[in-house]
Amino acid sequence: MGMGEASRDRIARRAARELRDGMVVNLGIGIPTRVADFIPEGVHVVFHAENGILGAGPSPLPGEEDAFLCNAGGYPVTVVPGASYCDSAVAFAMIRRGCIDMTVLGALEVSGQGDLANWIVPGKRTAGIGGAMELAQKAKKVVVLMNHVNRDGQPKIRRQCVLPLTAQACVDLIVTDMAVIEVTPDGLVLREVMAPYSIEDVVNRTEADLIVPEHVVVNP
């Protein structure tokens, strides 16, 4: 089951609401890169990239790309005034030291305990786990963006991950095309539902157990 551009932007826009003034934030490959395009007004954050940028900006306009300026995924980026550059060793040291306030990552699967699988499907070629392992373990807040079900219509939020893990019990918030789900010590809590889906739709397409509070926000 594919995801359109509007749906990807909707997920990224919702994730951007988690940004807080002064945060240092790392954006993963895929939908997370779009978060930089939806920073709330009045919020000033510094985007970190593992390849050595502190101060990455939004995606460049078509035709204005700089061939020497990209993120860790190799996609063109801009930089904001005051941005700085370093080598990858220093960029990873920032992650490992716990200096990243929030990371936004894509995912293949998330478990009911907040385990994350986002780097390999066995039998398929992959570039490797990259910085996801360290970001998932060391960032102060981990937000996952993904489609709610895979292309076969199977839930991606599972009781237990089947795919190889990136890190255990690391996810704090899941944002999908159907819902916003918080990972808590008591389990997964359904916080928001994306219209036109209903609470029942989300529950039926989530393998892991969901706690449904009395009040669930419906996003138009």
DOVOKE-602294 format. One line per 8 residues: number of its first residue (from 1); their letters; for each residue x, y, z of N, C-alpha, C. Coordinates in Angstrom, 3 decimals. Layout:
NUM> a> X,Y,Z,X,Y,Z,X,Y,Z; ...
This chain:
1> mgmgeasr> 0.857,-1.197,0.000,0.000,0.000,0.000,0.885,1.236,0.000; 0.825,2.044,-1.033,1.695,3.193,-1.157,1.199,4.389,-0.373; 2.028,5.425,-0.335,1.686,6.641,0.374,1.930,7.825,-0.540; 0.919,8.694,-0.712,1.037,9.840,-1.587,1.813,10.971,-0.948; 2.140,11.964,-1.796,2.901,13.113,-1.324,2.148,13.867,-0.234; 0.842,14.017,-0.402,0.049,14.760,0.585,0.082,14.062,1.937; 0.016,12.728,1.915,0.050,11.970,3.159,1.405,12.086,3.840; 2.482,12.027,3.053,3.820,12.176,3.615,3.985,13.553,4.258
9> driarraa> 3.503,14.582,3.565,3.608,15.935,4.109,2.770,16.079,5.379; 1.625,15.426,5.408,0.762,15.505,6.583,1.455,14.894,7.805; 2.115,13.760,7.600,2.843,13.113,8.683,3.981,14.005,9.148; 4.727,14.558,8.190,5.861,15.419,8.542,5.393,16.676,9.265; 4.283,17.237,8.816,3.755,18.457,9.449,3.366,18.167,10.901; 2.743,17.004,11.124,2.361,16.647,12.501,3.599,16.410,13.367; 4.608,15.753,12.799,5.835,15.517,13.558,6.514,16.823,13.925; 6.433,17.807,13.042,7.071,19.102,13.288,6.485,19.801,14.514
17> relrdgmv> 5.261,19.445,14.879,4.651,20.026,16.080,5.349,19.563,17.360; 6.180,18.531,17.257,6.938,18.061,18.425,8.201,18.887,18.651; 8.561,19.724,17.684,9.754,20.556,17.819,9.554,21.629,18.880; 10.587,21.845,19.669,10.552,22.875,20.695,11.719,23.831,20.491; 11.508,25.080,20.842,12.516,26.113,20.623,13.844,25.720,21.278; 14.930,25.827,20.501,16.254,25.555,21.023,16.730,24.127,20.869; 15.892,23.244,20.349,16.273,21.841,20.199,17.363,21.646,19.141; 18.211,20.628,19.366,19.092,20.095,18.338,18.438,18.805,17.850
25> vnlgigip> 18.144,18.735,16.543,17.303,17.669,15.999,17.990,16.979,14.832; 17.907,15.652,14.803,18.415,14.886,13.666,17.243,14.286,12.914; 17.246,14.432,11.592,16.183,13.910,10.749,16.699,12.731,9.934; 15.992,11.615,9.998,16.365,10.435,9.238,15.979,10.567,7.774; 16.285,9.518,7.021,16.016,9.492,5.580,14.536,9.211,5.329; 13.993,9.767,4.247,12.599,9.527,3.875,11.693,10.630,4.378; 10.530,10.255,4.884,9.560,11.240,5.366,10.173,12.199,6.388; 11.035,11.734,7.304,11.590,12.668,8.297,12.283,13.894,7.701
33> trvadfip> 12.894,13.769,6.521,13.575,14.931,5.946,12.600,16.077,5.685; 11.330,15.755,5.487,10.321,16.784,5.190,9.974,17.627,6.410; 10.311,17.151,7.597,9.968,17.885,8.816,10.576,19.283,8.790; 11.765,19.420,8.179,12.424,20.735,8.118,11.605,21.760,7.352; 10.678,21.294,6.523,9.853,22.210,5.728,8.615,22.697,6.486; 8.403,22.191,7.715,7.171,22.517,8.448,7.443,22.987,9.869; 8.554,23.681,10.074,8.872,24.162,11.418,7.823,25.185,11.849; 7.215,25.013,13.022,6.190,25.962,13.474,6.761,27.374,13.610
41> egvhvvfh> 5.925,28.351,13.344,6.339,29.750,13.437,6.806,30.074,14.850; 7.936,30.741,14.943,8.453,31.128,16.247,9.334,30.090,16.912; 9.445,28.912,16.304,10.289,27.848,16.853,11.611,27.830,16.093; 12.709,27.891,16.824,14.038,27.900,16.218,14.784,26.655,16.680; 15.103,25.777,15.740,15.820,24.550,16.056,17.073,24.466,15.190; 18.006,23.621,15.608,19.235,23.382,14.859,19.200,21.930,14.382; 19.255,21.736,13.065,19.218,20.385,12.519,20.629,19.834,12.364; 20.802,18.624,12.838,22.095,17.929,12.837,22.055,16.822,11.791
49> aengilga> 23.151,16.655,11.048,23.262,15.563,10.082,24.546,14.792,10.361; 24.460,13.457,10.295,25.600,12.618,10.672,26.835,12.833,9.807; 26.623,13.340,8.589,27.781,13.557,7.728,28.540,14.849,8.061; 28.079,15.569,9.090,28.873,16.681,9.574,28.303,18.068,9.404; 26.987,18.207,9.477,26.366,19.538,9.403,25.608,19.800,10.703; 25.824,20.949,11.284,25.031,21.411,12.420,24.423,22.738,12.000; 23.157,22.696,11.607,22.490,23.881,11.087,21.947,23.680,9.694; 21.518,22.441,9.385,20.909,22.180,8.080,19.562,22.880,7.991
57> gpsplpge> 19.216,23.341,6.777,17.954,24.033,6.567,16.999,23.221,5.723; 15.930,23.844,5.234,14.931,23.140,4.411,15.520,22.669,3.084; 14.758,21.846,2.386,15.167,21.383,1.063,15.314,22.581,0.122; 16.317,22.585,-0.748,16.478,23.706,-1.681,15.394,23.695,-2.750; 15.133,24.840,-3.326,14.197,24.925,-4.430,14.792,24.225,-5.652; 13.957,23.671,-6.527,14.478,23.022,-7.738,15.374,23.970,-8.523; 16.542,23.490,-8.894,17.487,24.305,-9.631,18.462,25.062,-8.767; 18.213,25.070,-7.447,19.091,25.797,-6.531,19.907,24.867,-5.650
65> edaflcna> 19.964,23.583,-6.004,20.718,22.614,-5.215,22.218,22.890,-5.313; 22.924,22.643,-4.235,24.388,22.731,-4.209,24.914,21.303,-4.199; 25.661,20.925,-5.225,26.147,19.549,-5.353,27.054,19.147,-4.203; 27.608,20.119,-3.481,28.515,19.810,-2.376,27.827,19.879,-1.016; 26.509,20.089,-1.017,25.790,20.253,0.247,24.628,19.268,0.298; 24.782,18.236,1.121,23.735,17.212,1.217,23.647,16.704,2.644; 22.574,15.955,2.912,22.434,15.331,4.227,23.068,13.947,4.218; 22.899,13.205,5.305,23.541,11.902,5.425,22.995,10.893,4.423
73> ggypvtvv> 21.819,11.155,3.884,21.244,10.271,2.877,21.655,10.634,1.463; 22.428,11.719,1.314,22.876,12.147,-0.001,21.919,13.078,-0.710; 20.863,13.531,-0.010,19.884,14.422,-0.626,20.264,15.885,-0.394; 20.006,16.761,-1.371,20.390,18.168,-1.230,19.703,18.846,-0.050; 20.455,19.680,0.641,19.901,20.473,1.734,20.407,21.902,1.606; 19.870,22.767,2.421,20.400,24.116,2.573,20.987,24.214,3.986; 21.626,25.333,4.274,22.080,25.582,5.640,21.576,26.946,6.073; 21.436,27.106,7.392,20.950,28.370,7.944,22.147,29.220,8.358
81> pgasycds> 21.949,30.522,8.534,23.047,31.375,9.014,23.598,30.841,10.340; 24.930,30.756,10.439,25.543,30.250,11.653,25.805,28.760,11.636; 25.459,28.093,10.531,25.706,26.657,10.436,27.198,26.366,10.495; 27.531,25.168,10.973,28.933,24.768,11.047,29.092,23.365,10.485; 30.330,23.024,10.157,30.634,21.728,9.555,31.692,21.015,10.385; 31.636,19.700,10.387,32.619,18.895,11.093,32.746,17.562,10.371; 33.684,16.724,10.807,33.761,15.404,10.185,32.749,14.464,10.849; 32.583,13.277,10.270,31.573,12.344,10.774,31.876,11.870,12.183
89> avafamir> 33.169,11.763,12.534,33.524,11.318,13.883,32.975,12.282,14.935; 33.114,13.575,14.677,32.589,14.566,15.613,31.060,14.547,15.609; 30.463,14.406,14.415,29.003,14.366,14.319,28.437,13.190,15.112; 29.102,12.036,15.028,28.642,10.870,15.783,28.936,11.011,17.267; 30.015,11.718,17.601,30.305,11.957,19.019,29.194,12.775,19.665; 28.610,13.720,18.920,27.483,14.498,19.438,26.314,13.582,19.769; 26.080,12.591,18.888,24.984,11.655,19.114,25.270,10.791,20.336; 26.457,10.189,20.359,26.797,9.239,21.423,26.881,9.896,22.789
97> rgcidmtv> 27.192,11.181,22.799,27.269,11.917,24.076,25.882,12.322,24.576; 24.843,12.123,23.746,23.487,12.480,24.162,23.142,13.930,23.929; 23.812,14.564,22.953,23.581,15.988,22.689,22.394,16.242,21.755; 21.807,15.190,21.190,20.679,15.358,20.266,19.381,15.301,21.062; 18.619,16.388,21.004,17.377,16.459,21.783,16.285,15.571,21.216; 16.228,15.475,19.881,15.180,14.658,19.264,15.664,14.129,17.925; 15.336,12.889,17.635,15.563,12.354,16.302,14.238,11.896,15.727; 14.074,12.088,14.430,12.867,11.674,13.720,13.302,10.639,12.692
105> lgalevsg> 12.792,9.418,12.834,13.253,8.297,12.022,12.105,7.615,11.304; 12.410,7.020,10.163,11.451,6.133,9.513,11.523,4.763,10.160; 10.553,3.888,9.843,10.549,2.557,10.456,9.903,1.533,9.548; 10.367,0.306,9.694,9.729,-0.847,9.059,8.722,-1.473,10.014; 9.101,-1.521,11.303,8.224,-2.057,12.344,8.537,-1.370,13.669; 7.509,-1.251,14.507,7.670,-0.826,15.897,6.854,-1.795,16.747; 7.421,-2.212,17.878,6.702,-3.153,18.741,5.907,-2.415,19.809; 5.083,-3.166,20.518,4.287,-2.604,21.599,5.124,-2.075,22.747
113> qgdlanwi> 6.412,-2.469,22.800,7.313,-1.989,23.847,8.186,-0.829,23.364; 7.969,-0.412,22.110,8.773,0.667,21.564,10.075,0.217,20.936; 10.215,-1.101,20.664,11.378,-1.573,19.914,11.275,-1.063,18.482; 12.424,-0.789,17.874,12.449,-0.235,16.523,13.204,-1.142,15.568; 12.593,-1.437,14.416,13.260,-2.141,13.320,13.149,-1.241,12.098; 14.277,-0.722,11.633,14.170,0.237,10.519,15.349,0.177,9.551; 16.122,-0.943,9.569,17.311,-0.868,8.734,17.462,-1.983,7.720; 16.799,-3.114,7.869,17.006,-4.191,6.899,15.796,-5.120,6.821
121> vpgkrtag> 15.514,-5.556,5.598,14.603,-6.674,5.355,15.499,-7.811,4.873; 15.602,-8.897,5.641,16.515,-9.984,5.261,16.317,-10.428,3.814; 17.417,-10.580,3.114,17.369,-11.000,1.717,17.400,-9.853,0.734; 17.227,-8.619,1.238,17.263,-7.453,0.363,18.527,-6.647,0.634; 19.030,-5.997,-0.409,20.244,-5.207,-0.264,19.976,-3.982,0.603; 20.974,-3.607,1.398,20.838,-2.437,2.248,22.184,-1.746,2.369; 22.143,-0.455,2.621,23.384,0.301,2.793,23.959,0.116,4.194; 23.226,-0.527,5.087,23.700,-0.742,6.448,22.873,0.031,7.459
129> iggamela> 23.145,-0.232,8.716,22.339,0.359,9.783,22.629,1.842,9.968; 23.820,2.290,9.509,24.133,3.710,9.570,24.090,4.266,10.981; 23.612,5.495,11.113,23.565,6.138,12.426,22.285,5.871,13.186; 21.368,5.096,12.585,20.066,4.886,13.235,20.204,4.227,14.591; 21.134,3.279,14.714,21.303,2.563,15.975,21.664,3.523,17.111; 22.642,4.400,16.850,23.071,5.327,17.895,22.018,6.399,18.168; 21.389,6.888,17.110,20.334,7.881,17.306,19.180,7.309,18.123; 18.771,6.086,17.797,17.654,5.455,18.508,17.974,5.259,19.988
137> qkakkvvv> 19.235,4.964,20.288,19.627,4.708,21.672,19.924,5.974,22.464; 20.472,6.994,21.794,21.037,8.121,22.534,20.242,9.424,22.454; 19.392,9.607,21.437,18.606,10.839,21.364,17.643,10.900,22.552; 17.411,12.099,23.033,16.553,12.250,24.211,15.093,11.927,23.902; 14.682,12.130,22.644,13.326,11.772,22.230,13.389,11.172,20.836; 12.720,10.041,20.639,12.707,9.348,19.347,11.280,9.339,18.802; 11.100,9.996,17.653,9.803,10.054,16.986,9.905,9.248,15.692; 8.976,8.325,15.486,8.982,7.466,14.299,7.863,7.892,13.360
145> lmnhvnrd> 8.193,8.032,12.069,7.203,8.371,11.047,7.127,7.225,10.056; 5.908,6.764,9.746,5.769,5.646,8.810,4.322,5.478,8.391; 4.118,4.684,7.350,2.786,4.253,6.984,2.290,3.296,8.063; 0.995,3.273,8.313,0.463,2.433,9.386,0.523,0.948,9.030; 0.364,0.646,7.748,0.456,-0.745,7.285,1.458,-0.808,6.139; 1.968,-2.014,5.871,2.931,-2.149,4.779,2.214,-2.332,3.448; 2.969,-2.577,2.387,2.378,-2.675,1.054,1.447,-3.866,0.906; 1.607,-4.850,1.796,0.708,-6.017,1.779,-0.503,-5.821,2.671
153> gqpkirrq> -0.619,-4.618,3.251,-1.753,-4.339,4.130,-1.595,-4.875,5.538; -0.375,-5.319,5.891,-0.135,-5.869,7.221,0.318,-4.773,8.186; -0.101,-4.860,9.450,0.277,-3.827,10.422,1.786,-3.721,10.609; 2.256,-2.477,10.745,3.671,-2.241,11.009,3.923,-1.997,12.498; 2.833,-1.806,13.254,2.949,-1.701,14.710,2.552,-3.058,15.276; 3.543,-3.811,15.726,3.364,-5.225,16.048,3.548,-5.483,17.543; 3.029,-6.638,17.984,3.280,-7.021,19.381,4.772,-7.195,19.615; 5.427,-7.903,18.689,6.876,-8.065,18.714,7.388,-7.868,17.290
161> cvlpltaq> 8.504,-7.168,17.138,9.079,-6.993,15.806,9.591,-8.330,15.270; 9.356,-8.566,14.004,9.852,-9.767,13.337,11.192,-9.478,12.672; 11.357,-8.276,12.164,12.586,-7.893,11.477,13.700,-7.595,12.492; 14.962,-7.666,12.055,16.083,-7.373,12.958,15.951,-5.977,13.570; 16.227,-5.890,14.873,16.037,-4.633,15.583,17.172,-3.646,15.340; 16.794,-2.381,15.378,17.760,-1.296,15.396,18.142,-1.002,16.843; 17.133,-0.925,17.710,17.349,-0.704,19.143,16.077,-1.116,19.883; 16.249,-1.465,21.152,15.124,-1.898,21.975,14.546,-0.741,22.783
169> acvdlivt> 13.232,-0.759,22.954,12.523,0.160,23.857,13.023,1.596,23.733; 13.098,2.083,22.503,13.679,3.412,22.266,12.666,4.430,21.768; 11.554,3.978,21.193,10.598,4.885,20.549,9.712,5.563,21.589; 9.532,6.882,21.437,8.660,7.646,22.331,7.314,7.973,21.691; 7.317,8.220,20.373,6.087,8.637,19.691,6.087,8.075,18.279; 4.915,7.593,17.836,4.739,7.070,16.484,3.716,7.936,15.769; 4.082,8.453,14.591,3.145,9.229,13.775,2.983,8.505,12.446; 1.756,8.112,12.113,1.480,7.424,10.859,0.435,8.192,10.064
177> dmavievt> 0.071,7.642,8.911,-0.987,8.264,8.117,-2.361,8.090,8.757; -2.443,7.275,9.825,-3.721,7.008,10.476,-3.816,7.552,11.892; -2.665,7.685,12.572,-2.759,7.972,14.004,-1.468,8.530,14.576; -1.586,9.059,15.793,-0.447,9.432,16.620,-0.537,8.590,17.884; 0.515,7.820,18.146,0.512,6.858,19.247,1.715,7.111,20.134; 1.469,7.231,21.433,2.546,7.444,22.398,2.946,6.118,23.026; 4.252,5.911,23.162,4.757,4.724,23.837,4.963,5.084,25.308; 4.246,4.406,26.197,4.327,4.698,27.629,4.716,3.421,28.383
185> pdglvlre> 5.090,3.548,29.667,5.402,2.354,30.462,4.231,1.376,30.552; 3.006,1.889,30.367,1.822,1.031,30.438,1.457,0.417,29.089; 2.107,0.855,28.012,1.801,0.341,26.679,1.600,1.470,25.684; 1.048,1.129,24.521,0.813,2.108,23.461,-0.510,2.825,23.699; -0.461,4.147,23.710,-1.659,4.958,23.960,-2.027,5.722,22.691; -3.250,5.546,22.229,-3.735,6.248,21.045,-4.078,7.681,21.427; -3.309,8.643,20.904,-3.523,10.047,21.250,-4.343,10.792,20.202; -4.112,10.476,18.924,-4.792,11.204,17.856,-5.131,10.252,16.718
193> vmapysie> -6.212,10.556,16.041,-6.616,9.813,14.841,-6.660,10.794,13.682; -6.127,10.374,12.542,-6.126,11.218,11.354,-7.384,10.952,10.522; -8.187,11.982,10.307,-9.360,11.834,9.446,-8.898,11.428,8.043; -9.656,10.589,7.333,-11.019,10.148,7.630,-11.081,8.862,8.440; -9.969,8.426,9.033,-9.968,7.165,9.776,-10.655,7.337,11.120; -11.120,6.219,11.656,-11.770,6.201,12.962,-10.895,5.446,13.958; -11.252,5.545,15.224,-10.538,4.782,16.258,-10.586,3.295,15.929; -11.737,2.817,15.482,-11.891,1.400,15.135,-10.946,1.008,13.999
201> dvvnrtea> -10.798,1.893,13.005,-9.869,1.618,11.899,-8.452,1.435,12.422; -8.037,2.318,13.306,-6.675,2.266,13.835,-6.463,0.990,14.648; -7.419,0.678,15.505,-7.304,-0.531,16.339,-7.227,-1.782,15.468; -8.065,-1.824,14.430,-8.104,-3.004,13.568,-6.828,-3.184,12.747; -6.094,-2.090,12.505,-4.894,-2.173,11.688,-3.615,-2.061,12.518; -3.768,-2.285,13.806,-2.623,-2.291,14.717,-2.570,-3.648,15.393; -1.463,-4.370,15.213,-1.361,-5.696,15.822,-1.156,-5.605,17.326; -0.320,-4.660,17.762,-0.076,-4.488,19.193,-1.337,-3.960,19.876
209> dlivpehv> -1.467,-4.240,21.159,-2.605,-3.727,21.923,-2.506,-2.217,22.060; -3.653,-1.547,21.933,-3.714,-0.097,22.070,-4.562,0.285,23.269; -4.059,1.219,24.049,-4.857,1.821,25.108,-5.585,3.013,24.497; -6.911,3.018,24.571,-7.699,4.096,23.982,-8.302,4.932,25.109; -7.769,6.131,25.355,-8.314,6.969,26.422,-9.693,7.503,26.064; -10.325,8.117,27.039,-11.680,8.637,26.831,-11.696,9.720,25.773; -10.631,10.522,25.731,-10.583,11.603,24.734,-9.445,11.346,23.769; -9.765,11.208,22.493,-8.783,11.039,21.440,-8.988,12.183,20.436
217> vvnp> -7.938,12.927,20.164,-8.015,14.050,19.228,-8.217,13.518,17.803; -9.099,14.183,17.055,-9.284,13.853,15.648,-8.693,14.986,14.813; -7.650,14.663,14.041,-7.029,15.664,13.186,-7.737,15.701,11.837; -8.164,16.873,11.382,-8.903,16.965,10.111,-7.993,16.700,8.933
